[in-house]
Amino acid sequence: MAVIGLIAGNGMLPRLFARAARARGLSVVVAAHRGETDPALAGEVDSLAWVRVGQLARIQGILRRAGVEEAVLAGGFRRMRAVAELRPDFGLVRVLARLRSIRDDAFLRAVAEDFEAHGIRIVSPASYLSELLAPAGRLAGPELDAGLRRDVELGSEVAAALGRADVGQTVVVKDGHVLALEAVEGTDACIRRGASLGGRGVVVVKRLKPGQDERFDLPAVGPGTVDVMAEVGARVLAVEAGKTLLLEADRLLATAERARITVVALESGTPAPP
């Protein structure tokens, strides 16, 4: 049986990837991160070994011993916790020694190059999960009025600038004012912070960083994010069509409909639809 490696972070994406890969007849070998990866993933894969954040050489050893030639990175990492619990081995030290910048994209590309130098090619999980990518158009909720469309377009423009700085993917806007930019706190905390300043009716825009390597950190939203939006009275979730993973899409969109939250997926360079 052909084998695929999974370097797993937190959230539901590692489990969704594992299911998709096994449905294709692949054996899934996992390097799971302590304190991040859901232990229940072990029941959905062929083998799982635990590592700590920063143990690159250990991960490479686990995958190579299993005959892995291709692997994906799937799932997130809580950044401040990752820094606090970092356990670097000589593999990470080897990567860091070659870097001029430790920004996310530069670091992840360097990690991928190091894996490839050791016989393991890093590929995009989206190639296995294409059915989860957001289609273009309004996916749930009421039509957008002109003011909300302007907020979506502003949020998309600011999110692109934020992404070029390699900071985050999410922007919260209301009535032409930018309320919050995502940094290390993550999407849900960014939404809560924006709503704490702007009150009910905020618009949330999440998009891929311009020039981002799509093997890493594709934008993803799930029902939990829509639950947070309903809690704070947000009105719109705008994502990038074909570049954003909708996790548990049926439940996400049903939740949005009940809360009268508009979910819209924008094609790059096009205005927000009604």
N, C-alpha and C positions, 0 to 999 in steps of 0.2 A: 504494500500500500504506500502511495506517495505521502510525504509528510510535510507539514507546514509549521513553522514556529510562531508562537504568539508571546510577545513581550507585553505583559498585561499591567495596566494601571487600574484606576478605580472606575466606578460607574457600570452601566449595563452593556457598554459597547464590547468589552471582551467576550461576554457570553453570547451576544448576537453574532459576533464574528465566528466564534467557535461552532455555533450551530450551523452557520452558512458553510463553513469549510467542511464540516463533517457530512453535510448534505451533499457535497460534491465528491464524497468518498475519500477525503483526506484524513490522515491521522494528525491530530493537533497536539503539539508538545509545547508546554507553557512554562515560562519563567514569570512567576507571580511575585509582586512586591508586598512585603509584610507591611501591614497598616494601611494598605491602599486597596489591594485586590480582594474582591468578595471570595471568601473560602468556598462558597457553593460552586464556584467555577470548576472545582476539581471533579464534580460529578458530570461535567459536560465535555470533558477532554480525555485524551488517551494517557497523558502523563502530565504531572505538575510538580515543579520544584520551587521552593521559596527562596527569594533573594532579598537583599536590602538595596535601597536606592543608592546608586553609585557603583554597584558591583558588576561592571561591564564585562570584565574577563570571566567572571563566574557565569554570567548569562551565556556568553559565547561558548564556554565549555559545556554547559547543559545542552545547548542546541546542537553543537557539533557532534557530541557523543550520540545523539539521537538521529544523526544523519540529516539534519536540517540544512537545506541550501537556500531557502527563502523564508523570510519571517516578516511579520507586521508588528508595529507598535499600535496598541489600541487601549484607550482609556486615559483618564487624566491623572494628574498628580497635584495634591495640594501643595502649592509652592513653598510656603513658609515651613510646613511640616517636613517637606522633602529636604530643605536646607538644614533644618534642625537635626534630622535623622540620617543625614548623608553618611554613608560608609564607603568612601572611595577605595577601590582596589587599583592595582597597577594599570588596569585597562583604562579606567577613567583618567588617571594621571597621564597616561600616554596621549589621550585625546586632548586634554587641557593644555598640555605642553606645546601643541601645535596651533592653538587658537590665539588670535588677536582680540577676539570679542567673545563673551560668553552669553550673548543674547540668544534667545530661544532658537531661532532658525539656524543661525551659524553653528550653534552647539549641536543641534540635532543632525544637521548635514555632516558634521565631523564624526559624530557617532556612527552614522550610516556608512561613511567611508571606511571607518575602522572595522566595522562588521564585514564589509565587503572584502577588505584586505585579508580577513580571516575566513573567507569562503562562504559568507552568509549575506545574501542580497536582501536588502530591506525594500518591501513593496507596499503599495497603498492598500489599506483595508477596504477602501471604497470599491476596488475591483471585485471584491467578493460581496459587497453590500450595495450594489447599484440600485436595487429596488428601494433602498431607504433614502436615496437622494431626493431632495425636495423638487417637485415639478414646478414649472413657472406658473404664476397666476395667484388669484385669491383662493386659498384653500379652506378657509373657515371664517365665520363671522360676518358682520355687516359690511356693506360697501364703505369705502373711504371717501370722506368729503375732501374738498380742496385743501383745507387746513391740515388735515392728517397726512395727505399726500406730500405736502410741503415738508412736514416734519420727518416723514420717512426719507425723503430725498436729502434733507439736511443731515439726518443721522447716518445715511449711507456715505455721504461725502466725508463726514467727520471720522467715521469708522475706518475709511480708507486711509486717512491721514494717520490715525492711531496705529493702524496696521503697518504702515510704512516705517513707523518708529519702532516696530516690533514690540509693542506693549500689550495690547489686548485686542479683542474682537467685538466688544459690545459697547453700545452708546445708548444713553437714555435721553430723550428729548421731549419737550412740551412747548407748544405755542411759539416755536422758533427759538427756544432757548435750550442749550445743551446743559443737562443737569448732572450727568455722571458719565465717566469713562472707566471702562474695566481695567484694573491693574492686577495685582496678585490675588484679590479677594474672590474672583470668579464671577460668573454671570449672575447668579441669583442674588448675591450680596450687592452687586452693582445695581441691579434693578431696585432692590429695597432702598439703597442709598439715594437713587434718583427720585423715587417716589416720596421719600422722606422730605425732599426739598420741593418737589413740584406738586405733590398731592395726587389725587386720582386723575386718570386720563393720560398718563404718560405713554410715550411711544418707545418701543425697544427695537433697536436694529442690531443685528449680529451678522458679520460677514467675514469671509476669508481675507487674511492679510494680503495685500497686493504683493505678488512675487513669492508667496509662500510655497514651500515644497509640499505638495498635496499628499505626500506619504505620512506627514506628521500633523497632528492637531487640527484635522478638519473640523470646522464648526459643527456642533451637534446640539440639538435641543430635544428634550423629552417632556413627558407630562409634568414632572416636578417643576420645571421652569414655568409652565403655564399655570400651575397651582400657585406659585409665588406671584405671578402677574395678577391672577384673580384676587388673591389676598390683598394686594395693594391697589387694586382698581385700575390696572393698566389697560389700555384700549387696543394696542396694536403690537404684534410681533412680526417684524420684517426680517427675512433671511435671504440668502443668495441662492437662486435656483441652480440645481446641478452641482452645488458646492457645499451644501449643508445636509447633514444626516438628521432625519426625523426619527427619533427613537420611539418605538411603540406609537407609530403615527396615528393609528385609529383612535387610541385613547387620548393622545395629545389633541387631535382635532375635535373629538367629541367634547373634551373638557373646555376647549376654546369656544365651541358653539354655545355650550350651556352658560358660560360666563360672558358671552357676547364680546369676545376678544377676536379681532380680525387677525388671521395669520395669512401673510402674503409672501410669496417667493419671487424675488426680482431677478430678471436676467440682467447681466452686466451691461451698464450703459443705457438702460431703458428706464423711463419714468415709472413711478408706482402706479399700478392699475387702480381703477375705482374699487 
